[in-house]
Amino acid sequence: MPAAKSNKPTINTAAPTGGLKRKRADLSASEILSFGPSLIGISFKHFNSDINEIWEDYCAIDFYLHELHELIKSDGVPTLSLRTLTKPSRLKPQSKRRIYGIFSRIQTKANGQRAFVDAVGKFEDFFARLTYQVYIDNPGKLNSLDADGSSDDPKRRQKVISWILESATINEILQKIIEEKVRGIFYGNPIDLFKKDKAHLGFGKHFENNHQNALELFREITARRNVIVHNQGRIDRKYLLEVPACKLAIDTPLLVDAAYLETSIYTFKELAAASAERVIISSYSQKVHQKKGRLSKILGAITSASKPAKAKS
C-alpha cells in the first residue's frame, strides 16, 4: 500500500548566494535573516500563482460546460457511457437528459465548492509556510507561544524528550517543535491569527486597523468552508454562531457561485500580501518598499488591487 501523502509544507532550507546553494547550517544569523524575505517572496509568488490557477480552472469548467451542453444538444459530440460502480462493472450509456443533469450539478454545486475548498487550503498552506519561515529564522519567538501552559503537559514533555532522543541535530529538534506549533495555530477562532496575532508574527493592530472588512469576510469564509466539508454545505448552529449577521435558517444550503469565489480569492490575496509585508517589516527589519526585486512588486501590486466586495450569504 503506498504511503499517505503528507500535508506538511515542504521547506527549502537552502539559500541562494552568488548562484550557489548553501545549506542553512552554513549560514550566519545575519545571512539567515537577509535571505528570509526572499524566501517569503518566493512562497507568496507560488501561492498567488496557485490561487490564480484555481480561478482559471473554475472559469474554464463553467464556460466549457455551457459549450458542451449545446454540442450534445446538436449531436456535435458523442454522449457519455458511464462505468457503473457495481460488481461486475459495466458500461451504461447516458441519455442527454442525464448528462444535462450532471452538468447542472457540476455548475451549481461541485465546481464552485471544490474551487473554494482548494482556495482555502492554499491560503492556509501559505500562512503555515510563512509562520514556519519566521520561527525557523527567529527561534526566540517560540518562547512567547508557551503562555497556554502546554509545556507543563506531561504528554507534551514526553513528546519533546522523544524528539531530542530521535533527532541527530539541534536543527532537527527545532524543526519538529516548529512543525507542531504551526499545526496548532489553526485551532480556535481563525480571526485570532490576525486580530490577536495568535502566532506572534508581529502583526500588532495592523489588521484590526487596516483590514477589518477582509477579516469579517474571512470569518464567514472559514465558517462556510466548515459547513461545506462537514455538513453537506448546509447551515448549522455553529455557522450561525460564527456568522451572527446571517439571517438564513438552519439547513439552508450555502452555494459558491463565481461572485462569491472571486470575493474569497481577493480576500485571501489581501490577507496573504499584508501578512507577508508585516512579517518582513517586523521580523526582518526590512521595509518592503526599500527592498528591490520581485517581492516588493508582487506585494505592492496585490495589496493595491485587493479591494474585495462584500460577500453575500
HUKA-V576879 format. One record per residue. N is the residue number from 0. SS is DSSP state (hx for helix, st for strand, lp for the rest). NEAR is the number of other ideal C-beta (glycine too) atoms within 8 Angstrom. Layout:
# HUKA-V576879
n->[N:N]
ss->[SS:SS]
near->[NEAR:NEAR]
This chain:
# HUKA-V576879
n->[0:1:2:3:4:5:6:7:8:9:10:11:12:13:14:15:16:17:18:19:20:21:22:23:24:25:26:27:28:29:30:31:32:33:34:35:36:37:38:39:40:41:42:43:44:45:46:47:48:49:50:51:52:53:54:55:56:57:58:59:60:61:62:63:64:65:66:67:68:69:70:71:72:73:74:75:76:77:78:79:80:81:82:83:84:85:86:87:88:89:90:91:92:93:94:95:96:97:98:99:100:101:102:103:104:105:106:107:108:109:110:111:112:113:114:115:116:117:118:119:120:121:122:123:124:125:126:127:128:129:130:131:132:133:134:135:136:137:138:139:140:141:142:143:144:145:146:147:148:149:150:151:152:153:154:155:156:157:158:159:160:161:162:163:164:165:166:167:168:169:170:171:172:173:174:175:176:177:178:179:180:181:182:183:184:185:186:187:188:189:190:191:192:193:194:195:196:197:198:199:200:201:202:203:204:205:206:207:208:209:210:211:212:213:214:215:216:217:218:219:220:221:222:223:224:225:226:227:228:229:230:231:232:233:234:235:236:237:238:239:240:241:242:243:244:245:246:247:248:249:250:251:252:253:254:255:256:257:258:259:260:261:262:263:264:265:266:267:268:269:270:271:272:273:274:275:276:277:278:279:280:281:282:283:284:285:286:287:288:289:290:291:292:293:294:295:296:297:298:299:300:301:302:303:304:305:306:307:308:309:310:311:312]
ss->[lp:lp:lp:lp:lp:lp:lp:lp:lp:lp:lp:lp:lp:st:st:st:st:lp:lp:st:st:st:st:hx:hx:hx:lp:lp:hx:hx:hx:hx:hx:hx:hx:hx:hx:hx:hx:hx:hx:hx:hx:hx:hx:hx:hx:hx:hx:hx:hx:hx:hx:hx:hx:hx:hx:hx:hx:hx:hx:hx:hx:hx:hx:hx:hx:hx:hx:hx:hx:hx:hx:lp:lp:lp:lp:lp:lp:lp:st:st:st:lp:lp:lp:lp:lp:lp:lp:st:st:st:lp:lp:hx:hx:hx:hx:hx:hx:hx:hx:hx:hx:hx:hx:hx:hx:hx:hx:hx:hx:hx:hx:hx:hx:hx:hx:hx:hx:hx:hx:hx:hx:hx:hx:hx:hx:hx:hx:hx:hx:hx:hx:hx:hx:lp:hx:hx:hx:hx:hx:hx:hx:hx:hx:hx:lp:hx:hx:hx:lp:hx:hx:hx:hx:hx:hx:hx:hx:hx:hx:hx:hx:hx:lp:lp:lp:hx:hx:hx:hx:hx:hx:hx:hx:hx:hx:hx:hx:hx:hx:hx:lp:lp:lp:lp:lp:lp:lp:hx:hx:hx:hx:lp:lp:lp:lp:lp:lp:lp:lp:lp:lp:hx:hx:hx:hx:hx:lp:hx:hx:hx:hx:hx:hx:hx:hx:hx:hx:hx:hx:hx:hx:hx:hx:hx:hx:hx:lp:lp:lp:st:lp:lp:hx:hx:hx:hx:hx:hx:lp:lp:lp:lp:lp:lp:lp:lp:lp:lp:st:lp:lp:lp:lp:hx:hx:hx:hx:hx:hx:hx:hx:hx:hx:hx:hx:hx:hx:hx:hx:hx:hx:hx:hx:hx:hx:hx:hx:hx:hx:hx:lp:lp:lp:hx:hx:hx:lp:lp:lp:hx:hx:hx:hx:hx:hx:hx:hx:hx:hx:hx:hx:lp:lp:lp:lp:lp:lp:lp:lp]
near->[2:3:4:4:4:4:3:5:8:4:9:5:6:8:12:9:8:4:4:6:7:9:8:10:6:5:11:5:6:6:10:12:11:8:11:14:12:11:11:14:14:8:13:15:10:8:13:12:8:9:14:8:8:13:12:8:9:13:9:8:10:11:8:8:12:8:8:10:10:9:9:13:7:6:5:6:7:3:10:7:8:7:8:8:4:6:3:4:7:7:7:8:7:10:7:8:6:8:12:10:8:9:11:8:9:11:9:7:10:7:12:15:12:8:14:15:11:9:14:13:8:13:13:9:10:12:12:13:11:14:13:13:14:14:13:12:10:9:7:5:11:11:6:7:10:9:5:5:7:7:7:5:8:5:6:9:10:8:9:9:8:8:11:8:6:5:10:3:7:6:8:9:11:10:10:10:11:12:10:9:12:12:8:7:12:8:4:5:4:9:9:9:12:14:9:6:11:8:9:8:13:10:11:7:6:10:14:10:6:7:12:9:8:13:14:8:14:13:12:13:12:11:12:12:11:11:14:14:6:5:10:4:10:11:14:10:6:8:15:11:7:10:11:6:4:10:4:6:5:8:6:8:6:12:10:12:7:9:8:13:15:9:13:15:12:11:15:13:13:14:15:15:14:13:13:14:11:13:15:16:12:10:13:12:5:9:7:12:6:5:11:3:8:7:14:11:8:13:14:10:8:13:11:6:7:12:5:12:6:7:12:5:8]
